[in-house]
Amino acid sequence: MTDKPSVPPRKRLTASETPRPKGAVREPSASAQNRRLRMIEGKRTSILQAALELFSRFGLHGTSLDQVATQADVSKTNLLYYFGSKEELYLSVLRHLLEVWLRPLQALSAEQDPVEAIRDYLRVKLELSRDHPAESRLFCMEIMQGAPLLLGELEQPLRELVENKVAVVQGWIDAGKLAPVEPYHLIFSLWATTQHYADFRVQIEAVAGRTLDDPAFFEEALQSLQALILDGVRPR
């Protein structure tokens, strides 16, 4: 009787060595997924930036998707993958700029010293007018046309935010920390005086020969606005 040949023990396969069923798709690695997400976000940002530049110059109806695609260096088909229509793209740009422009207002809180809070708010808003004039001009253009696509955003999220900050300002007034001014009109004045330097940049440069890009002119504008507004709201 002959011995049966010994059979070596079967090697246990690791998860990476386990054969996949025919036709199975390999899951992308975490690093590959992150690269893809960064690529998608980068593409969206490029499209939004190109759209902002064109919409702020020519408006919604004066800008075509072909122009935006060319400016963003993508195909029109690729652009429509991220944004389904020109109106959707336009509204996305407007929502993004609202988020940027309203961030300083959102930061106002009852715990702050009101004079210092308004002083800082003026600086930040003037910096936004200097660094993001296209956003301000586009928002101004939309408002002057009756805000046909943005009215819902204005009547609900923006209105709720402003009402919240009106309550903060009224609390400062009731505590004797600010002069008794109408909170709504204080906020409107802060917007008007700072955003003027972006919306009417061409006029300012034509008259004064300078813009906020000139550091000395920026400081002049800031100190003038702070003096005008802070002297008006300091408690008597």
Secondary structure by P-SEA (a helix, b strand, c coil): cccccccccccccccccccccccccccccaaaaaaaaaaaaaaaaaaaaaaaaaaaccccccccaaaaaaaacccaaaaaaacccaaaaaaaaaaaaaaaaaccccccccccaaaaaaaaaaaaaaaaaaccaaaaaaaaaaaaacccccccccccaaaaaaaaaaaaaaaaaaacccccccaaaaaaaaaaaaaccccaaaaaaaacccccccaaaaaaaaaaaaaaaaaacccc
